[in-house]
Amino acid sequence: MGVIDLSVFLAIVSAVLGATVGSFLNVVIYRVPRGLSINQPRRSFCPSCKYKIPFHLNVPVLSWFVLSGKCKNCSEPVSFRYCFVEILTSLLFLTAWLTFAGTFSYVFRPFPQLVLVAWLLISLLVAASFIDIEHQIIPDRINKIGILIGIVSAFIFPEIVHEFMGMSKVAYQGFSSRLFAVGWSVTGIACGFVVLFLVVIFGKILFGTKSLGSGAQTSWDIIEGKENPILMIADNEMPFEDLFFVGTERIILDSSEIEINGKQYGAGDLVIYYDRLIVGNEHVLPIEEWQTLKGVSSKITYKREAMGFGDVKFIAMFGAFIGWKGVLFALFAASILGTSINLPGKVLCKDNALTRIPFGPYLAVGSISWLFFGSDLLEWYFNLLTIEIR
């Protein structure tokens, strides 16, 4: 039996490490948006019965299949998302190793240390993306930590200016080269923030606030549709799938009467999001818990945004790693990918899980695409333009 080559062994280790990190990212994805500590309790627990999972039942990827996707204690189903995050992170860690550190044929590339930075960026992107998918938010904690790590990484490893950011290759020696790298990192942050902030501002101008009813007292109610609830205002029917597109939209009803599940709440504002109701800025009710909902309002306002402000800070975060070129590439790729996935569903008026994906995960895919292939794709594209011009 032959001895495994060192290069192959290190690649396997990177994949196993990725699955292990993915297991930790599942903890982050579940706990951070719920305001829970990622350290206490130290062991993972079942979301249904809070059973603390022992070590031998918490093996990344394998445990989910061995337990048939169920909790050992209460037999409640465990989402495949946990297993998927571990597999995805494993594959991305392996790809990062093969891109920046080594291959299956030889051990080390010129700058193998950059794989550590790539792994950190991948971890941040995966955690933020799945939190955004589930909760429609990207926690500031992840963005702030990412920006700090990006700037520090640029100082310690100035090689990322060429390898990650696609800038001209320079000598990576001396204190000045480190300051140079930090400068490009900050430029990437600024570019990402400014560009997407302008998109948000113009989105507010273009989409802004729309009045669905004002003046006289108007009766309204929300009924169950075949796939989504439907807002009924007088004789107008407005399906939720037409009102809620990116998840940040809201309907504000200045009401003299509000009745939810037969209970009267009196006069006040009712704010409707795609997943929850807020009555008088106090009572929050998940959308799946209402059975009947109606009222009388003098003013009904629909507020829509092109995207959430969390996306602005998110693109600024990974801009610290991949620079301004990577930011523009990620934004372009995310726009193309998001449109390709969302538009068919909207045209066909079919709401599904794909049409509910927020913009953050698309930005993450664009960022990872640049990290692995962006510079080559950009060079190919400009060479193609040069040939056509000639």
Backbone hydrogen bonds, N-H to C=O, Kabsch-Sander energy under -0.5 kcal/mol:
donor,donor_aa,acceptor,acceptor_aa,energy
9,F,5,D,-2.6
10,L,6,L,-2.6
11,A,7,S,-1.6
12,I,8,V,-2.2
13,V,9,F,-2.5
14,S,10,L,-2.2
15,A,11,A,-1.7
16,V,12,I,-2.5
17,L,13,V,-2.9
18,G,14,S,-2.1
19,A,15,A,-2.0
20,T,16,V,-2.1
21,V,17,L,-2.8
22,G,18,G,-2.6
23,S,19,A,-1.7
24,F,20,T,-1.6
25,L,21,V,-2.6
26,N,22,G,-1.7
27,V,23,S,-1.0
28,V,24,F,-1.9
29,I,25,L,-3.2
30,Y,26,N,-2.0
31,R,27,V,-2.8
32,V,28,V,-1.9
34,R,31,R,-0.8
35,G,32,V,-1.8
36,L,31,R,-2.5
46,C,51,Y,-2.0
50,K,46,C,-2.0
53,I,44,S,-2.7
53,I,51,Y,-0.6
57,L,54,P,-1.3
58,N,55,F,-1.8
62,L,60,P,-3.1
63,S,59,V,-2.2
65,F,61,V,-1.2
66,V,62,L,-2.8
67,L,63,S,-2.4
68,S,65,F,-1.1
69,G,64,W,-2.9
70,K,67,L,-1.0
71,C,76,E,-2.3
75,S,71,C,-1.6
78,V,69,G,-3.4
79,S,77,P,-0.5
82,Y,79,S,-1.3
83,C,79,S,-0.5
84,F,80,F,-2.8
85,V,81,R,-2.5
86,E,82,Y,-1.5
87,I,83,C,-2.4
88,L,84,F,-3.1
89,T,85,V,-2.5
90,S,86,E,-1.9
91,L,87,I,-2.4
92,L,88,L,-2.5
93,F,89,T,-2.5
94,L,90,S,-2.2
95,T,91,L,-2.5
96,A,92,L,-2.4
97,W,93,F,-2.2
98,L,94,L,-2.5
99,T,95,T,-1.6
100,F,96,A,-2.6
101,A,96,A,-0.5
101,A,97,W,-2.2
102,G,97,W,-2.5
103,T,106,Y,-2.2
109,R,101,A,-3.1
114,L,111,F,-1.7
115,V,112,P,-1.6
116,L,113,Q,-1.3
117,V,113,Q,-0.7
118,A,114,L,-2.3
119,W,115,V,-2.5
120,L,116,L,-1.9
121,L,117,V,-2.5
122,I,118,A,-2.7
123,S,119,W,-2.3
124,L,120,L,-2.1
125,L,121,L,-2.5
126,V,122,I,-2.6
127,A,123,S,-2.3
128,A,124,L,-2.4
129,S,125,L,-2.2
130,F,126,V,-2.1
131,I,127,A,-1.8
132,D,128,A,-2.3
133,I,129,S,-2.2
134,E,130,F,-1.7
135,H,131,I,-3.1
136,Q,132,D,-2.0
137,I,131,I,-0.5
142,I,139,P,-0.6
143,N,139,P,-1.5
144,K,140,D,-3.0
145,I,141,R,-2.2
146,G,142,I,-2.4
147,I,143,N,-2.4
148,L,144,K,-2.1
149,I,145,I,-2.6
150,G,146,G,-2.7
151,I,147,I,-2.2
152,V,148,L,-2.5
153,S,149,I,-2.7
154,A,150,G,-1.9
155,F,151,I,-1.7
156,I,152,V,-2.5
157,F,153,S,-3.5
160,I,157,F,-2.0
161,V,158,P,-1.7
162,H,159,E,-1.1
163,E,159,E,-2.4
164,F,160,I,-2.0
165,M,160,I,-2.2
166,G,162,H,-0.8
167,M,161,V,-2.2
173,Q,171,A,-0.9
177,S,173,Q,-0.5
178,R,174,G,-0.9
179,L,175,F,-2.0
180,F,176,S,-2.3
181,A,177,S,-2.0
182,V,178,R,-2.4
183,G,179,L,-2.4
184,W,180,F,-1.8
185,S,181,A,-2.1
186,V,182,V,-2.7
187,T,183,G,-2.1
188,G,184,W,-2.1
189,I,185,S,-1.9
190,A,186,V,-2.8
191,C,187,T,-2.8
192,G,188,G,-2.3
193,F,189,I,-2.4
194,V,190,A,-2.8
195,V,191,C,-2.5
196,L,192,G,-1.8
197,F,193,F,-2.2
198,L,194,V,-2.3
199,V,195,V,-1.5
200,V,196,L,-2.3
201,I,197,F,-2.5
202,F,198,L,-2.9
203,G,199,V,-2.2
204,K,200,V,-2.1
205,I,201,I,-1.9
206,L,202,F,-3.0
207,F,203,G,-3.3
208,G,203,G,-0.9
210,K,302,Y,-2.9
212,L,210,K,-0.5
212,L,300,I,-3.0
213,G,300,I,-1.1
215,G,298,S,-1.0
216,A,214,S,-0.9
218,T,297,S,-3.2
220,W,295,G,-2.4
221,D,232,M,-1.9
222,I,293,L,-2.5
223,I,230,I,-2.4
225,G,228,N,-0.7
230,I,223,I,-3.0
231,L,238,M,-2.7
232,M,221,D,-3.3
232,M,230,I,-0.5
233,I,231,L,-0.6
233,I,236,N,-2.2
234,A,219,S,-1.4
234,A,232,M,-0.5
236,N,233,I,-2.7
238,M,231,L,-2.3
240,F,229,P,-2.6
242,D,239,P,-1.5
243,L,239,P,-0.9
243,L,240,F,-0.5
244,F,240,F,-3.1
245,F,243,L,-0.7
250,R,303,K,-2.2
251,I,272,I,-2.1
252,I,301,T,-3.2
253,L,251,I,-0.6
253,L,270,L,-2.7
254,D,252,I,-0.6
254,D,299,K,-2.9
255,S,253,L,-1.2
255,S,268,G,-2.4
256,S,296,V,-2.6
257,E,296,V,-1.6
259,E,294,K,-2.9
260,I,263,K,-2.4
261,N,292,T,-3.3
263,K,260,I,-2.1
265,Y,258,I,-2.8
266,G,258,I,-0.6
268,G,255,S,-2.7
270,L,253,L,-2.0
271,V,269,D,-0.5
271,V,278,I,-2.8
272,I,251,I,-2.8
272,I,270,L,-0.5
273,Y,271,V,-0.6
273,Y,276,R,-2.8
277,L,285,L,-2.7
278,I,271,V,-2.5
279,V,283,H,-2.8
280,G,269,D,-3.0
280,G,278,I,-0.6
282,E,279,V,-1.9
283,H,279,V,-2.0
284,V,282,E,-0.5
285,L,277,L,-2.7
285,L,283,H,-0.5
287,I,275,D,-2.2
289,E,286,P,-2.1
290,W,287,I,-1.0
293,L,222,I,-0.6
294,K,259,E,-2.3
295,G,220,W,-2.3
296,V,257,E,-1.8
297,S,218,T,-2.6
298,S,254,D,-2.1
299,K,254,D,-1.0
300,I,213,G,-3.4
301,T,252,I,-2.9
302,Y,210,K,-3.3
303,K,250,R,-3.0
303,K,301,T,-0.5
304,R,208,G,-1.9
304,R,302,Y,-0.5
311,D,308,G,-1.0
312,V,308,G,-0.6
313,K,309,F,-1.5
314,F,310,G,-1.9
315,I,311,D,-2.5
316,A,312,V,-1.5
317,M,313,K,-1.8
318,F,314,F,-2.0
319,G,315,I,-1.2
320,A,316,A,-0.8
320,A,317,M,-1.1
321,F,318,F,-1.0
322,I,318,F,-2.2
323,G,319,G,-1.8
326,G,322,I,-1.2
327,V,323,G,-2.0
328,L,324,W,-2.2
329,F,325,K,-2.4
330,A,326,G,-2.9
331,L,327,V,-2.4
332,F,328,L,-2.2
333,A,329,F,-3.0
334,A,330,A,-2.7
335,S,331,L,-2.0
336,I,332,F,-2.2
337,L,333,A,-2.8
338,G,334,A,-3.0
339,T,335,S,-2.2
340,S,336,I,-2.3
341,I,337,L,-1.8
342,N,338,G,-2.8
343,L,339,T,-2.1
345,G,341,I,-0.6
346,K,342,N,-1.9
347,V,343,L,-2.8
348,L,344,P,-2.2
349,C,346,K,-0.6
350,K,345,G,-2.8
351,D,349,C,-0.6
356,R,352,N,-0.7
356,R,353,A,-0.6
357,I,354,L,-1.2
362,Y,358,P,-0.6
363,L,359,F,-2.1
364,A,360,G,-2.1
365,V,361,P,-2.3
366,G,362,Y,-2.3
367,S,363,L,-2.4
368,I,364,A,-2.6
369,S,365,V,-2.4
370,W,366,G,-2.0
371,L,367,S,-2.3
372,F,368,I,-2.0
373,F,369,S,-3.1
374,G,369,S,-1.1
374,G,370,W,-0.8
375,S,370,W,-0.7
377,L,373,F,-2.6
378,L,374,G,-2.9
379,E,375,S,-2.4
380,W,376,D,-2.5
381,Y,377,L,-2.4
382,F,378,L,-2.5
383,N,379,E,-2.3
384,L,380,W,-2.1
385,L,381,Y,-2.2
386,T,382,F,-2.4
387,I,383,N,-2.2
388,E,384,L,-2.1
389,I,385,L,-2.5
390,R,386,T,-2.1
